[in-house]
Amino acid sequence: MISVFSLYKAAFSGIQKNIWILSIAMLINRSGSMVLLFASLYLTNELHFSISDAGLIMSFFGAGSILGSYAGGWLTDRRNYLDIMLFALVFSSLILLLLLVATNGILIACIIFSYSFTADMFRPANAAAIASFTQPENRTRSISLVRLAVNLGFTIGPAAGGLVALYLGYKWLFVIDCLSGLFAAVLVKYKLQGRPPDGKSHDHTVLNDSSTSAYRDWRYLIFILLTALYGICFFQIVASIPQFLSTQCNYSEATIGWILALNGFLVVLIELPLITLLQKEKNTFRFIIAGTLCIPMAFAMLLTGHCLIIWPVFYIAIITLSEILAMPFMMNHSLSQPLKERQGQYSALYSIAFGISLMAAPAVGLGIAGRFGFDATFYFFSVLSILVAAGFATLKRYMKPAEARMD
């Protein structure tokens, strides 16, 4: 127990104060981000849209996310990233209030697009802030702390959102999410120190040399493609798995909710101390490969275990291990690549990779399941994840030693 306590103490020590502030802001903001989880129910139950129409409207979120990430990256290379973070938090929160009065489907789609576009401008700026306020030796742990806050927020958010929707009504979700975003903006504005540790300005000089562009870095572009494919496999946890548990296993919504909540709980409990141990190893790129190979192992639990509840629990445990091993080192790789003047561009591509994953995951996963059944879906993503792992392994051979270490 003393050894475990020492590990947790080491995991949380030595992280820069600004990273803690960013993490607290993310915890507050993500705890209030209940809208996505309940927006489709609001559209069908309150506004009486059909399921297909609600799905079409919600697809505008993914489109806004991709374009917002690109815009955020472009601005981050040209403006103060703290100003971009504040703009994203404040205006995305205020845009949400428009859903209190909107009832027309086209108008709601435009509001959702505007909300996700503005909100996801935050991501590249936030990545630039993390890169600025960390050193290579503690960057992966700092990323894990921010991820811990996000996952804790997503653990709190669904439970709180369900109670709010049940007892206060769906529209109060928009109000509470707006207030949480504004509170996070106040925290960033008044508690985050105004300059990075080196005392230099946040404002970047735009490089005219196109040879340093992320779009000419073929290794990084392949990395982004593989990351997007990994995300499509991983995000079946929210795309096809709930439908599988509901339609094939006849689990109740409450049971499905508890099973999925285990993912966030395990990330909060395990990731930071585990990353503290793993980051001491050289050639940490191999952890991305190991995390990718966890995905077929996770699907094997569902293929062989049928609907006994222990097998979905094993699936969640293994897919969470995949997330813990792969995602922090993926983001660290993204932050470690560019010149400071290209940080926004590289970070935007990384955000876009996961935006594409979130858009494609339900279309591909449920599309295969609807035509060929869920077993075919699980086999397909098992094979795809093995190919993605092979792609990462091949890419590693063409990287410089420092790029493969990411330390």
C-alpha positions in Angstrom: 0.0 0.0 0.0 2.9 2.4 0.7 4.3 1.6 -2.7 1.0 2.3 -4.4 0.6 5.5 -2.4 4.1 6.6 -3.4 3.2 5.9 -7.0 0.1 8.1 -6.9 2.1 10.8 -5.1 4.8 10.7 -7.8 2.2 10.8 -10.5 0.6 14.1 -9.3 3.8 15.8 -8.2 6.0 18.1 -10.4 3.1 19.1 -12.7 3.1 22.8 -13.6 0.5 24.9 -11.8 -1.1 26.1 -15.1 -1.7 22.4 -16.1 -3.7 22.0 -12.9 -5.7 25.1 -13.7 -6.3 23.9 -17.3 -7.4 20.5 -15.9 -9.8 22.0 -13.4 -11.3 24.2 -16.1 -11.7 21.1 -18.3 -13.3 19.2 -15.4 -15.9 22.0 -14.9 -16.6 22.4 -18.6 -16.9 18.7 -19.3 -19.0 18.0 -16.3 -21.5 20.5 -17.8 -21.2 19.1 -21.3 -24.4 17.0 -21.1 -25.8 18.4 -24.3 -24.4 15.8 -26.6 -25.5 12.9 -24.5 -29.1 14.1 -24.3 -29.6 16.3 -27.4 -30.9 13.5 -29.6 -33.4 12.6 -26.8 -34.4 16.2 -26.6 -35.1 16.3 -30.3 -37.2 13.2 -30.3 -38.9 13.4 -26.9 -39.5 17.1 -26.6 -39.6 18.4 -30.2 -40.9 15.2 -31.7 -38.5 14.8 -34.5 -38.1 11.3 -36.0 -35.0 9.3 -35.1 -33.6 9.6 -38.6 -34.1 13.4 -38.6 -32.5 13.7 -35.1 -29.5 11.7 -36.4 -29.2 14.0 -39.4 -29.3 17.1 -37.3 -26.7 15.7 -34.8 -24.4 14.9 -37.7 -23.8 18.7 -38.0 -21.9 18.4 -34.8 -19.2 16.3 -36.4 -18.9 18.7 -39.4 -18.6 21.7 -37.1 -16.0 19.9 -35.0 -13.7 19.2 -37.9 -14.0 22.7 -39.3 -13.7 24.3 -35.9 -10.5 22.3 -35.2 -9.0 23.5 -38.5 -9.9 27.1 -37.7 -8.6 26.8 -34.2 -5.3 25.5 -35.5 -5.0 28.3 -38.0 -5.7 31.0 -35.4 -3.4 29.4 -32.8 -0.4 29.9 -35.2 -1.4 33.6 -35.5 -2.9 34.7 -32.2 -2.6 34.5 -28.5 -3.8 31.0 -27.7 -5.3 32.1 -24.3 -7.6 34.5 -26.2 -8.7 31.7 -28.5 -9.5 29.5 -25.5 -11.6 32.2 -23.9 -13.4 33.0 -27.2 -14.3 29.3 -27.6 -15.5 28.9 -24.0 -17.6 32.0 -23.9 -19.2 32.0 -27.4 -19.9 28.3 -27.5 -21.6 28.6 -24.1 -23.8 31.5 -25.3 -24.7 29.8 -28.6 -26.2 27.0 -26.5 -28.8 29.3 -25.1 -30.3 29.6 -28.6 -31.5 26.0 -28.3 -33.9 27.2 -25.6 -36.1 28.9 -28.3 -35.2 27.1 -31.5 -37.8 24.6 -32.8 -37.1 24.5 -36.6 -34.9 21.6 -37.6 -32.7 23.6 -40.0 -32.2 26.3 -37.4 -31.3 23.7 -34.7 -28.8 22.1 -37.1 -27.2 25.5 -37.7 -27.0 26.1 -33.9 -25.4 22.7 -33.3 -23.0 23.3 -36.1 -22.1 26.7 -34.7 -21.7 25.4 -31.2 -19.4 22.5 -32.2 -17.4 24.8 -34.6 -16.8 27.4 -31.8 -16.3 24.8 -29.0 -13.7 22.8 -31.0 -11.6 25.9 -31.7 -10.6 25.4 -28.1 -8.7 22.1 -28.8 -5.7 23.3 -30.8 -5.3 26.3 -28.5 -5.5 24.1 -25.4 -2.9 21.7 -27.0 -0.6 24.7 -27.6 -1.0 25.8 -24.0 -0.1 22.3 -22.7 3.0 22.3 -25.0 4.0 25.7 -23.7 3.6 25.0 -20.0 5.3 21.6 -20.0 8.7 20.2 -20.5 9.4 16.9 -22.4 10.1 15.0 -19.2 6.6 15.7 -17.7 4.5 16.3 -20.8 2.9 12.9 -21.0 1.9 13.0 -17.3 0.5 16.5 -17.9 -1.5 15.3 -20.8 -2.8 12.4 -18.7 -3.8 14.8 -15.9 -5.9 16.8 -18.4 -7.4 13.6 -19.8 -8.2 12.5 -16.2 -10.1 15.8 -15.7 -12.0 15.3 -19.0 -12.9 11.6 -18.1 -13.9 12.6 -14.6 -16.1 15.3 -16.1 -17.7 12.8 -18.5 -18.3 10.5 -15.6 -20.1 13.2 -13.6 -21.9 14.7 -16.6 -24.1 11.8 -17.6 -25.3 11.1 -14.1 -26.0 14.8 -13.4 -27.5 15.3 -16.8 -29.9 12.4 -16.4 -31.2 13.9 -13.1 -31.5 17.3 -14.6 -33.4 16.0 -17.6 -35.7 13.9 -15.4 -36.5 16.5 -12.7 -36.0 19.9 -14.3 -36.4 19.3 -18.0 -34.1 19.1 -21.0 -33.8 22.8 -21.5 -32.1 23.2 -18.1 -29.2 21.1 -19.6 -28.5 24.0 -22.0 -28.5 26.5 -19.2 -26.3 24.5 -16.9 -23.8 23.7 -19.7 -23.7 27.4 -20.6 -23.0 28.4 -17.0 -20.3 25.7 -16.6 -18.5 27.0 -19.8 -18.6 30.6 -18.6 -17.2 29.5 -15.2 -14.4 27.7 -16.9 -13.7 30.8 -19.0 -13.4 32.9 -15.8 -11.0 30.4 -14.3 -8.8 30.5 -17.4 -8.9 34.3 -17.6 -8.1 35.1 -14.0 -6.1 32.1 -12.7 -4.0 30.9 -15.7 -0.8 32.9 -15.7 -0.5 35.2 -18.7 2.8 34.0 -20.1 4.5 30.6 -20.5 7.5 29.8 -18.3 10.1 31.1 -20.7 8.5 34.6 -20.5 8.0 34.9 -24.2 4.8 36.2 -25.8 2.1 33.8 -26.8 1.8 35.5 -30.2 3.5 33.6 -32.9 5.2 34.7 -36.1 3.6 33.0 -39.1 6.2 31.1 -41.1 6.3 31.6 -44.8 8.5 28.6 -45.3 6.1 26.0 -46.6 8.7 23.2 -46.1 7.9 23.3 -42.3 4.1 22.9 -42.9 2.4 20.0 -41.2 0.8 19.2 -44.6 4.3 18.5 -46.0 5.3 16.2 -43.2 4.5 12.8 -44.7 5.3 10.9 -41.6 3.0 13.0 -39.5 0.2 12.7 -42.1 0.5 8.9 -42.0 0.4 9.1 -38.3 -2.8 11.2 -38.4 -4.4 8.7 -40.8 -3.5 5.8 -38.5 -4.8 7.8 -35.5 -8.1 8.4 -37.3 -8.5 4.7 -38.1 -7.6 3.8 -34.5 -10.3 6.2 -33.4 -12.9 4.6 -35.6 -12.2 1.2 -34.0 -12.0 2.6 -30.4 -15.2 4.8 -30.7 -17.3 1.7 -31.3 -17.6 1.9 -27.5 -20.1 4.7 -28.0 -21.2 3.9 -31.5 -22.2 0.2 -31.8 -21.6 -1.3 -28.4 -24.7 0.4 -26.7 -26.9 -0.8 -29.6 -25.4 -4.3 -29.2 -26.0 -4.4 -25.5 -29.6 -3.1 -25.9 -30.8 -5.0 -29.0 -28.8 -8.3 -28.7 -28.4 -8.6 -25.0 -31.6 -6.9 -23.8 -29.8 -4.8 -21.2 -31.7 -1.9 -19.7 -30.5 1.7 -20.2 -29.4 1.8 -16.6 -27.2 -1.3 -17.0 -25.7 0.0 -20.2 -25.0 3.3 -18.5 -23.2 1.6 -15.6 -21.1 -0.6 -17.9 -20.0 2.4 -20.0 -19.3 4.5 -17.0 -16.7 1.9 -16.0 -14.5 3.3 -18.8 -14.2 6.7 -17.3 -13.8 5.4 -13.8 -10.9 3.1 -14.8 -9.2 6.0 -16.7 -9.4 8.2 -13.7 -8.2 5.4 -11.4 -5.3 4.0 -13.4 -4.1 6.2 -16.2 -1.9 8.8 -14.5 0.1 6.5 -12.2 0.5 3.9 -15.0 1.8 6.7 -17.4 4.2 7.8 -14.6 5.7 4.3 -14.8 5.6 3.9 -18.6 7.1 7.3 -19.5 10.4 6.2 -17.9 10.8 3.7 -20.7 12.6 4.5 -23.9 10.9 4.0 -27.3 7.5 4.7 -25.9 6.0 4.7 -29.4 5.6 1.0 -28.8 2.8 1.7 -26.3 0.7 3.1 -29.1 1.1 -0.2 -30.9 0.3 -2.2 -27.8 -2.8 -0.1 -27.1 -4.0 -0.7 -30.7 -3.6 -4.4 -30.3 -5.8 -4.4 -27.2 -8.8 -3.6 -29.5 -9.1 -7.1 -31.1 -8.6 -8.6 -27.6 -11.5 -6.5 -26.4 -13.8 -7.5 -29.3 -12.9 -11.1 -28.6 -14.6 -10.8 -25.2 -17.9 -10.0 -27.0 -17.5 -12.6 -29.7 -16.9 -15.5 -27.3 -18.8 -14.4 -24.2 -22.2 -13.7 -25.7 -24.3 -11.7 -23.3 -23.2 -12.7 -19.9 -22.5 -9.4 -18.2 -19.0 -10.3 -17.2 -17.9 -10.3 -20.9 -19.0 -6.7 -21.6 -17.2 -5.7 -18.4 -14.0 -7.4 -19.7 -14.5 -5.6 -23.0 -14.6 -2.2 -21.2 -11.6 -3.1 -19.1 -9.5 -4.0 -22.1 -10.7 -1.2 -24.4 -9.9 1.2 -21.5 -6.4 -0.3 -21.4 -6.1 0.4 -25.1 -7.1 4.1 -24.5 -4.7 4.5 -21.6 -1.7 3.0 -23.5 -2.4 4.7 -26.9 -4.0 8.1 -26.5 -1.6 10.0 -24.1 1.4 9.0 -26.2 -0.5 9.8 -29.4 -1.1 13.4 -28.2 2.4 13.7 -26.8 3.7 12.7 -30.3 1.6 15.4 -31.8 2.8 18.1 -29.4 6.4 17.0 -29.7 6.7 17.3 -33.5 6.5 20.9 -34.7 8.3 24.2 -34.3 6.4 26.4 -31.9 5.2 28.5 -34.9 3.5 25.3 -36.3 1.9 24.1 -33.1 -1.6 25.0 -34.0 -1.4 23.4 -37.4 -0.1 20.1 -36.0 -2.6 20.1 -33.2 -5.5 20.9 -35.5 -4.7 17.9 -37.6 -4.7 15.7 -34.5 -8.1 17.1 -33.4 -9.4 16.6 -36.9 -8.3 12.9 -36.8 -10.6 12.3 -33.9 -13.4 14.4 -35.3 -13.4 12.2 -38.4 -13.3 9.1 -36.1 -16.4 10.3 -34.3 -18.3 11.0 -37.5 -17.3 7.7 -39.2 -17.5 5.3 -36.2 -21.4 5.1 -36.0 -21.8 5.1 -39.8 -19.3 2.3 -40.4 -20.0 0.3 -37.2 -23.8 0.4 -37.3 -23.8 0.1 -41.1 -22.0 -3.2 -41.0 -24.1 -4.4 -38.1 -27.4 -3.5 -39.8 -26.4 -5.4 -42.9 -24.3 -8.3 -41.7 -24.8 -8.4 -37.9 -22.8 -7.4 -34.9 -20.4 -10.3 -35.1 -19.3 -9.1 -38.5 -18.8 -5.6 -37.0 -16.5 -7.0 -34.3 -14.5 -9.1 -36.8 -14.1 -6.1 -39.1 -12.8 -3.8 -36.5 -10.6 -6.5 -35.0 -8.9 -7.0 -38.4 -8.7 -3.2 -39.0 -7.0 -2.6 -35.6 -4.4 -5.3 -36.3 -3.7 -3.6 -39.7 -3.5 -0.2 -37.9 -1.0 -1.6 -35.4 1.1 -2.9 -38.2 0.9 0.5 -39.8 2.2 2.2 -36.6 5.0 -0.4 -36.4 6.0 0.3 -40.0 5.9 4.0 -39.4 8.1 3.7 -36.4 10.9 2.4 -38.6 11.0 5.6 -40.6 11.1 7.9 -37.6 14.1 9.5 -36.0 15.0 7.9 -32.6 13.8 11.0 -30.7 10.4 10.8 -32.5 9.9 7.2 -31.6 10.9 7.8 -27.9 8.7 10.9 -27.4 10.3 11.6 -24.1 
